[in-house]
């Protein structure tokens, strides 16, 4: 009986030791990330109410989804909510970078007519930390930016980056997504599909 009890105690000590080692490693990793500034908690995010031009119905829907709008490090005014004709020439939509639980995605809403917010689609879901970069010797900074890419700049597009034919004529805007100072790509919606094109690299 004593041997069984001793074996049980030894096993319990081993389990507790392994648990403490795991906790120590996790704490150490967290400390390293905190010291480097590479943390989603450092991203500045604005509530939908910070965008007075946004239709009330869309703002309420974003609030229900617990969406905040992350801001790139160099923003001097609220950004990452854009307006344009993103799916056809005869419609107007809003594209919004929604961050929830440290993960962002682009939400596309039809401009409300009847007062209801209609979510059309979502694009490019990704962890906020993946859009951070070190600026000089400064801390890590969030660098994801949305812009409306006007029709005038994309009329010549014929194929997307995957080689697929883009329906012609091109008659509306695209959503441009920029990794500030690094690269950019755009999304053009046509015939129920989003065509991706590189706009800067």
C-alpha positions, 0 to 999 in steps of 0.5 A: 500500500505504501509503494502504491501511495508513493508511486501516486505521489511521485506521479502527481509531482511530475504532472504538477512540474510539467504543468508549471513548466508549460505555464512558465514557457507561456508567460515567457513568450507573453513577456517577449511579445509584450516587450517587442510591442507585437501585440493586438492590444496595441492596435487602436480601434474605433467604435462605429459611432466615430464615423458619423457618415455611416448609415445608422442601420449599418452602425447598429449592425456593426455594434451587434457584431461587436465590430471595432474599426482598427486604425493604421499607425499613420492615420490622422482621421478615422479611416478603414470605412469606405464608400463606393460602387463595389459590386455593380455600376448601379449600386452603392456599398460600404466596405468596413474593416471589422475587428472582433476578437483581434481578427479583422475582415472586410464587410461589404454592406449595401447602402440602406434604402429601406432602413435595414442593413444588408451584409452582402459579403466578407473578405480577407479574414486575418489576425490583426497581428499579421498586419503589424510591422516595425516602423524604424526603431519604433514599436510594432504598428498596425498597417492595414488600410482600405481605400476606394479604387475608382473606376478610372484607374482599373478600366484596363484590367482584363485578367485577375492575378489568378489568370481568370477573365474579368467580365467586361466592361469594367464599370464600377469601383474596386476595394483596395487593401494596402499593407502600408509601405509594403504592398497593395491589392484590390478586389473587384466584384463582378458576376458573383465573384471577387477578382483580385489584382495586385496594385503595388508590391 
